Amino acid sequence: MQTKEILLIDDDQDDIKNFMDAIESLPKKIHCRSSDNPVEILEELAAAPILPDLILLDYNMPYINGMEFLRKLKSYNHLADVEVVMFSTPDENVMLPWLEKNNIAVKYISKPDTFEELRTLFDAIL
């Protein structure tokens, strides 16, 4: 089984730690790295010879938010097909209609309340 390459983009260090711990606890071959700066990581991805299999993207970040990041990411032909899952605090019932209204086609998840819920969520999507 090939190792799945995951890129986590979030400006909250506590969330990064929780997400990384949950991912590392799974019995799957996953390599996950994180960045707290969406501008820098976008520049890196634009020039990267090897792309992640999945990007976990926080919506609320400084510099550029998740929506702006996603639009810029999709503007690069070689990055347009990278799978992205956006996450934030608001419930899916709030964010999904808003994302659709703004013509943003992306999977969205709300941040779970407990570590076990987070682990279960990642087990399902990874």
KEKE-3310 file (N, C-alpha, C; in steps of 0.2 Angstrom, whole numbers, plus 5000, padded with zeros to 4 digits):
npx = (5004:5003:5010:5000:5000:4998:4993:4992:4984:4983:4981:4981:4990:4986:4975:4982:4991:4981:4975:4986:4990:4978:4978:4990:4987:4980:4978:4985:4994:5001:5008:5009:5011:5012:5007:5007:5005:4997:5000:5014:5014:5007:5015:5025:5019:5016:5028:5032:5038:5032:5016:5004:4992:4981:4974:4971:4962:4960:4947:4946:4959:4974:4981:4977:4961:4953:4945:4950:4963:4960:4954:4966:4974:4967:4969:4981:4986:4992:4989:4976:4968:4971:4965:4955:4950:4940:4939:4931:4924:4910:4895:4891:4879:4878:4889:4890:4879:4883:4896:4892:4884:4894:4901:4910:4917:4920:4925:4918:4920:4915:4924:4926:4920:4927:4942:4941:4930:4936:4946:4939:4932:4943:4948:4938:4939:4952)
npy = (4994:5011:5026:5039:5056:5070:5087:5098:5114:5126:5140:5139:5133:5124:5117:5111:5102:5094:5088:5082:5073:5065:5060:5053:5043:5034:5018:5018:5021:5035:5051:5066:5083:5100:5117:5134:5145:5151:5158:5156:5142:5141:5146:5137:5125:5129:5127:5115:5098:5086:5083:5085:5071:5075:5090:5097:5110:5125:5136:5149:5160:5170:5182:5176:5169:5152:5151:5160:5155:5143:5147:5152:5141:5133:5140:5137:5126:5113:5111:5111:5099:5093:5086:5094:5096:5107:5114:5121:5130:5133:5124:5111:5113:5127:5132:5124:5129:5142:5141:5135:5145:5154:5148:5138:5123:5111:5099:5100:5100:5102:5107:5094:5091:5083:5073:5060:5060:5068:5059:5048:5054:5057:5045:5040:5049:5048)
npz = (5000:4996:5003:5008:5005:5014:5016:5028:5031:5042:5053:5067:5080:5090:5084:5073:5080:5086:5075:5068:5078:5078:5065:5064:5073:5066:5059:5046:5031:5031:5027:5034:5033:5039:5038:5043:5036:5023:5011:5009:5007:4996:4986:4987:4983:4970:4963:4966:4963:4967:4972:4985:4990:4996:5002:5018:5023:5032:5034:5040:5041:5043:5031:5018:5016:5017:5006:4997:4995:4989:4977:4971:4971:4962:4951:4945:4933:4935:4948:4950:4951:4963:4977:4989:5006:5015:5031:5045:5059:5058:5056:5043:5037:5037:5031:5018:5009:5008:5002:4990:4984:4982:4972:4975:4973:4984:4996:5012:5030:5047:5061:5073:5090:5099:5102:5098:5089:5079:5075:5070:5060:5051:5049:5041:5029:5025)
capx = (5000:5007:5009:4996:5003:4993:4996:4987:4985:4979:4985:4980:4994:4983:4972:4987:4993:4976:4974:4991:4989:4972:4980:4995:4984:4976:4982:4985:5001:4999:5013:5006:5015:5008:5010:5003:5006:4994:5003:5020:5013:5004:5021:5029:5015:5016:5034:5033:5038:5028:5010:5000:4986:4975:4975:4966:4962:4956:4944:4948:4966:4976:4984:4972:4957:4953:4942:4955:4968:4957:4954:4972:4977:4964:4971:4987:4983:4995:4986:4968:4965:4973:4959:4955:4944:4940:4936:4931:4920:4903:4892:4890:4872:4879:4894:4889:4875:4887:4901:4889:4882:4900:4903:4916:4916:4925:4922:4918:4919:4915:4928:4923:4921:4932:4948:4938:4926:4941:4950:4934:4932:4949:4948:4933:4941:4958)
capy = (5000:5017:5031:5044:5062:5075:5093:5102:5121:5129:5144:5137:5128:5118:5113:5107:5097:5089:5085:5078:5067:5060:5057:5048:5037:5029:5012:5019:5023:5042:5056:5072:5089:5105:5124:5139:5151:5149:5162:5153:5135:5141:5148:5131:5121:5131:5125:5108:5093:5081:5086:5080:5068:5078:5096:5099:5117:5129:5142:5155:5161:5177:5183:5174:5164:5146:5152:5164:5150:5138:5150:5153:5135:5130:5144:5133:5120:5107:5110:5111:5092:5091:5085:5098:5096:5113:5114:5127:5129:5132:5117:5110:5116:5134:5133:5121:5133:5148:5139:5134:5152:5157:5144:5135:5116:5108:5095:5104:5097:5106:5104:5090:5093:5079:5070:5053:5062:5070:5053:5044:5058:5056:5038:5040:5053:5046)
capz = (5000:4995:5008:5006:5006:5016:5018:5033:5031:5047:5057:5074:5082:5094:5079:5070:5084:5087:5068:5067:5082:5075:5058:5066:5077:5062:5056:5039:5029:5029:5029:5035:5035:5040:5037:5046:5031:5016:5006:5008:5005:4989:4982:4987:4979:4963:4961:4969:4958:4970:4975:4990:4988:4999:5006:5023:5022:5036:5031:5043:5042:5041:5025:5014:5019:5013:4999:4992:4994:4985:4970:4968:4970:4956:4945:4942:4929:4938:4955:4949:4952:4970:4981:4995:5011:5019:5037:5050:5065:5057:5054:5036:5035:5036:5026:5011:5005:5007:4997:4983:4982:4980:4967:4977:4974:4988:5002:5018:5036:5053:5066:5078:5096:5103:5098:5095:5083:5074:5073:5066:5054:5047:5047:5035:5023:5023)
cpx = (5004:5005:5005:4999:4998:4996:4990:4989:4981:4984:4985:4984:4991:4979:4977:4989:4987:4975:4980:4991:4984:4975:4985:4993:4981:4981:4983:4992:5000:5005:5009:5011:5010:5011:5004:5002:5003:4997:5010:5019:5010:5010:5025:5025:5016:5022:5036:5033:5033:5022:5007:4994:4980:4977:4969:4967:4958:4953:4946:4956:4968:4979:4979:4967:4957:4950:4947:4961:4966:4957:4961:4975:4974:4966:4977:4984:4986:4992:4979:4965:4967:4966:4960:4948:4945:4937:4936:4926:4913:4901:4891:4884:4873:4884:4893:4885:4879:4893:4898:4887:4888:4904:4910:4915:4922:4921:4923:4916:4919:4920:4925:4925:4926:4937:4945:4934:4931:4944:4945:4933:4937:4950:4943:4935:4948:4959)
cpy = (5006:5022:5037:5051:5067:5081:5097:5109:5124:5134:5143:5131:5122:5114:5108:5101:5091:5085:5080:5072:5062:5057:5051:5042:5032:5024:5012:5021:5030:5046:5062:5078:5095:5112:5128:5145:5149:5152:5158:5146:5136:5142:5141:5126:5122:5128:5118:5103:5087:5085:5082:5077:5072:5084:5097:5106:5121:5134:5148:5156:5168:5177:5182:5169:5157:5147:5155:5159:5145:5140:5150:5146:5132:5134:5141:5127:5113:5106:5109:5104:5090:5091:5090:5097:5102:5111:5120:5125:5129:5126:5117:5113:5124:5135:5130:5126:5139:5146:5138:5140:5155:5153:5141:5127:5113:5104:5100:5099:5102:5103:5100:5093:5089:5075:5063:5055:5064:5064:5049:5048:5057:5049:5037:5043:5051:5039)
cpz = (5000:5001:5005:5009:5008:5018:5022:5033:5036:5051:5065:5076:5086:5089:5075:5074:5085:5080:5067:5071:5080:5069:5060:5070:5073:5060:5049:5037:5026:5032:5029:5037:5036:5039:5040:5042:5024:5011:5004:5005:4998:4984:4982:4982:4971:4960:4963:4963:4960:4974:4980:4987:4990:5003:5011:5024:5027:5032:5033:5045:5040:5034:5019:5017:5015:5006:4994:4990:4989:4978:4967:4967:4963:4950:4942:4939:4933:4945:4955:4952:4959:4974:4988:4999:5015:5025:5041:5055:5063:5054:5046:5033:5034:5031:5019:5007:5003:5001:4990:4980:4979:4974:4969:4978:4978:4994:5008:5024:5042:5058:5071:5085:5101:5098:5095:5089:5077:5071:5068:5060:5049:5045:5041:5029:5021:5021)
residu = (MET:GLN:THR:LYS:GLU:ILE:LEU:LEU:ILE:ASP:ASP:ASP:GLN:ASP:ASP:ILE:LYS:ASN:PHE:MET:ASP:ALA:ILE:GLU:SER:LEU:PRO:LYS:LYS:ILE:HIS:CYS:ARG:SER:SER:ASP:ASN:PRO:VAL:GLU:ILE:LEU:GLU:GLU:LEU:ALA:ALA:ALA:PRO:ILE:LEU:PRO:ASP:LEU:ILE:LEU:LEU:ASP:TYR:ASN:MET:PRO:TYR:ILE:ASN:GLY:MET:GLU:PHE:LEU:ARG:LYS:LEU:LYS:SER:TYR:ASN:HIS:LEU:ALA:ASP:VAL:GLU:VAL:VAL:MET:PHE:SER:THR:PRO:ASP:GLU:ASN:VAL:MET:LEU:PRO:TRP:LEU:GLU:LYS:ASN:ASN:ILE:ALA:VAL:LYS:TYR:ILE:SER:LYS:PRO:ASP:THR:PHE:GLU:GLU:LEU:ARG:THR:LEU:PHE:ASP:ALA:ILE:LEU)
# end
